[in-house]
Amino acid sequence: MSNELTRADEIIESYDCNQANLIAIMQEIQAEYKYLSEETLTLIAEKLGVSTAKVYSVATFYENFSLEAKGRHIVKVCAGTACHVRKSGPIYDAIHDYLGLTGKKKTSADGLFTLETVACLGACGLAPVMTIDGEVHAKMTPEAALELLEDIRKKEGAAV
């Protein structure tokens, strides 16, 4: 069993393999690894005695669950009304292009960034808003957003 599956197994066991705790188990495993792998979903199903289809349906029903490995830095661009009206769309588009994302892909090829949209970040007075790893960045422009990503990329390069 891989290290990931060993830790996932420990989490499942901590809930006594109880089906009633399916969502809590999935949340804790995702908190640990930032996503739910196919192997992890299969393990959950086996340990809880439910079908893999049931576990997968829960994982795909709730938007908070991710089946794709995420980057080291999570970038969230607000798409709420206030941010949308104040042009959050071009910010998202600039980041999307900068990261070289295509189709439904959300994570950069180097695994450094994952780009997501959120319905509201609750900072409407600061619109347009985005977060990087939970840190709020207000009154953004496409240029300012790309500068933030460049700074992170430079710091990551220096740390490697």
Beta strands, then each sheet from edge to edge (+ up, - down):
strand 1: 73-78
strand 2: 113-118
strand 3: 130-132
strand 4: 135-137
sheet 1: 2+ 1+ 3- 4+
end
